[in-house]
């Protein structure tokens, strides 16, 4: 069973491949298990819908990027606190949670995404 540190490394490499490098097929091939459970209501279960979603995003938003601000791991779970920059004027703060199986493969995903507001009632920022 991989360590939490190895799962953190795999989560970073996976998300970098599918989001920044626009290669979801390779990301799935290297890091995703046989069964992939999706909790984002905009993406279907399984690896096919995941690949299709990120291929479409790459075409519609060339130059999009994700930057990892924090990574938290406990057991088979890894949470990524991310800054997402989308072409145009949209920036987001996101949380992605991945569950790994005992072989170190991603088998489940949850996420939440919030647009970074231009005005805030405090100076703490999103990160």
C-alpha positions as CSV (number, residue, x, y, z in Angstrom):
1,X,0.0,0.0,0.0
2,X,1.5,3.4,-1.0
3,X,2.2,6.0,1.7
4,X,0.3,9.2,2.0
5,X,3.3,11.0,0.6
6,X,3.3,8.8,-2.5
7,X,-0.5,9.4,-2.9
8,X,0.1,13.2,-2.7
9,X,2.8,13.0,-5.4
10,X,0.5,10.9,-7.6
11,X,-2.4,13.3,-7.1
12,X,-0.2,16.2,-8.2
13,X,1.2,14.4,-11.2
14,X,-2.3,13.3,-12.2
15,X,-3.9,16.7,-12.0
16,X,-1.0,18.4,-13.7
17,X,-1.3,15.9,-16.6
18,X,-5.0,16.3,-17.1
19,X,-5.4,20.0,-16.3
20,X,-2.1,21.8,-17.2
21,X,-0.6,19.5,-19.8
22,X,-4.1,18.7,-21.3
23,X,-3.4,14.9,-21.5
24,X,-6.2,13.3,-19.7
25,X,-5.8,9.9,-21.5
26,X,-2.2,9.6,-20.2
27,X,-3.3,10.8,-16.7
28,X,-6.0,8.2,-16.5
29,X,-3.7,5.4,-17.9
30,X,-1.0,6.1,-15.3
31,X,-3.0,7.1,-12.2
32,X,-6.6,5.9,-12.3
33,X,-7.9,2.5,-11.2
34,X,-10.3,0.1,-13.0
35,X,-13.3,1.7,-11.5
36,X,-13.6,5.5,-11.2
37,X,-16.4,7.1,-9.1
38,X,-17.2,10.7,-9.8
39,X,-19.1,13.1,-7.5
40,X,-18.9,16.2,-9.7
41,X,-22.4,16.5,-11.2
42,X,-21.1,17.8,-14.5
43,X,-18.9,14.7,-15.2
44,X,-20.2,11.1,-15.6
45,X,-18.8,8.1,-13.7
46,X,-15.9,6.2,-15.2
47,X,-12.8,7.1,-17.1
48,X,-14.4,7.8,-20.4
49,X,-16.5,10.8,-19.2
50,X,-13.5,12.1,-17.3
51,X,-11.3,12.1,-20.4
52,X,-14.0,13.6,-22.5
53,X,-14.6,16.4,-20.0
54,X,-10.9,17.4,-19.8
55,X,-10.4,17.1,-23.6
56,X,-13.3,19.5,-24.1
57,X,-11.9,21.9,-21.5
58,X,-8.5,21.9,-23.3
59,X,-10.2,22.9,-26.5
60,X,-12.5,25.5,-25.0
61,X,-9.9,27.0,-22.6
62,X,-6.4,26.8,-24.0
63,X,-3.9,28.2,-21.5
64,X,-5.9,27.2,-18.4
65,X,-3.7,26.2,-15.5
66,X,-3.9,24.9,-12.0
67,X,-1.5,25.7,-9.2
68,X,-1.4,23.6,-6.0
69,X,-1.5,25.8,-2.9
70,X,-2.0,23.1,-0.2
71,X,-2.0,19.3,-0.2
72,X,-3.4,17.3,2.7
73,X,-3.3,13.5,2.9
74,X,-4.7,11.1,5.4
75,X,-4.8,7.4,4.7
76,X,-6.1,6.8,1.1
77,X,-7.4,10.3,0.8
78,X,-5.7,13.4,-0.7
79,X,-7.1,16.9,-0.8
80,X,-5.7,19.5,-3.1
81,X,-6.4,23.2,-2.4
82,X,-5.9,24.8,-5.8
83,X,-5.7,28.1,-7.6
84,X,-7.2,27.8,-11.1
85,X,-6.6,30.4,-13.8
86,X,-8.9,30.3,-16.8
87,X,-8.4,32.3,-19.9
88,X,-10.3,35.6,-19.8
89,X,-11.1,37.1,-16.5
90,X,-12.0,34.1,-14.3
91,X,-9.9,32.8,-11.4
92,X,-11.1,30.2,-9.0
93,X,-10.2,28.6,-5.7
94,X,-10.9,24.9,-5.8
95,X,-10.8,21.8,-3.5
96,X,-10.3,18.4,-5.1
97,X,-10.5,15.2,-3.0
98,X,-9.2,12.0,-4.3
99,X,-9.6,8.5,-2.8
100,X,-6.8,6.0,-3.7
101,X,-7.1,2.2,-3.7
102,X,-4.6,0.0,-2.0
103,X,-2.6,-0.2,-5.2
104,X,-2.1,3.6,-5.3
105,X,-4.7,4.3,-8.0
106,X,-7.3,7.0,-7.9
107,X,-10.8,5.5,-7.7
108,X,-13.0,8.3,-6.5
109,X,-13.2,12.1,-6.8
110,X,-15.1,15.0,-5.2
111,X,-14.6,18.7,-5.9
112,X,-15.9,22.2,-5.1
113,X,-15.0,25.4,-7.0
114,X,-15.5,29.0,-6.1
115,X,-14.8,32.0,-8.3
116,X,-12.3,34.3,-6.6
117,X,-14.2,37.6,-5.9
118,X,-12.8,40.9,-6.9
119,X,-14.0,42.4,-3.6
120,X,-13.8,40.8,-0.1
121,X,-14.9,41.9,3.4
122,X,-11.4,40.9,4.6
123,X,-7.8,40.9,3.4
124,X,-7.2,37.2,4.1
125,X,-7.5,36.1,0.5
126,X,-8.6,32.6,-0.7
127,X,-5.2,30.9,-0.1
